[in-house]
């Protein structure tokens, strides 16, 4: 998601989903636009390289290119063992990026991905935890709370808001100067 002149990085679906989520979380922490843009770029690359447009959901390896050994087999990962499975992790980050960007295509792809596994997911029990979290995000969209200010009252209001939406929170505690000067993408600024 960085230098355009660099050769593409080969990875599997889980790599792309986790890096996109890391970039989104870094945006939350810093408010720096470059991390938001990197998250969107990773999500778009993930859709282009791994999404099965005919059957839905994501393959664990890229659609094009030669693979060696076990990577030659096309799989659509659902089971968490020991890391989060690629498909639900991809769906989760798609939903988070959709909530920030307002681009419905991300939500649609996440919903299609989760639907692909709806008939079999119960067989995976505790090994489908990431799926359960992604499904929760789909069914209960994030609540947006904006607290303006950085005094003690604002800190108290922010702490109360974060405590009431545990597990669903997105956004950061930014100072006023971070909300302008092109640091935040226009679609994120909204009413600021």
Secondary structure, DSSP 8 states (H G I E B T S, - for coil): ---TTS------HHHHHHHHHHHHHHHHHH--HHHHHHHHHHHHHHHHHHB-TTT-SB-SS-SSS---GGGGS-------SSS--HHHHHHHHHHHHHHHH--HHHHHHHHHHHHHTTTTGGGGGGGGHHHHHHHHHHHS----------SHHHHHHHHHHHHHTTTT-------GGGGSTTSS-HHHHTT-
